[in-house]
Amino acid sequence: MYDMDDAPRSQLPVKAYKAAQGPSAGSISFYYECSQRPGIRVRDILSAAAGPMMAEPDEVVIQGLKFLKLYLSWPGYASAAMVVPIECAHISKLDLAIVVSRHLTSFVEKCSSMPVSNSGIPWRVGPDAITMNSVVLVALYNTGGDVWQAEIEIES
């Protein structure tokens, strides 16, 4: 039902956030329980039934850090890029995915009311373009220090 192993997806080409000071903590990948391919639809993460769908939802994924900074960007909307603080002391994988998905949804809604640059036209967001129904959260990558960036794919 939730297996996305065969669903065609394209990686969202986002500008990498400049590396922050400090060592990188690596990445956190998000999987459906029944899938070998990383990525969970944002709409599924935000549904009430997300916990049973996700592999290792209760795993504490960030330790020793009270807040992280989530860098959000989208091709064609450079002026909308932002850094959002997230409280993360002893946060579970499911709770982190929910918080990130909420911020991502708000960010995309903000972008949908803005003009897109010519280079971003294939990644335009809005009712007649990419919507949150096709957005997949694949992973979070630590760019160094307390800054993290989401890897996003778009279902075709």
Disulfide bonds with the S-S distance in Angstrom:
none
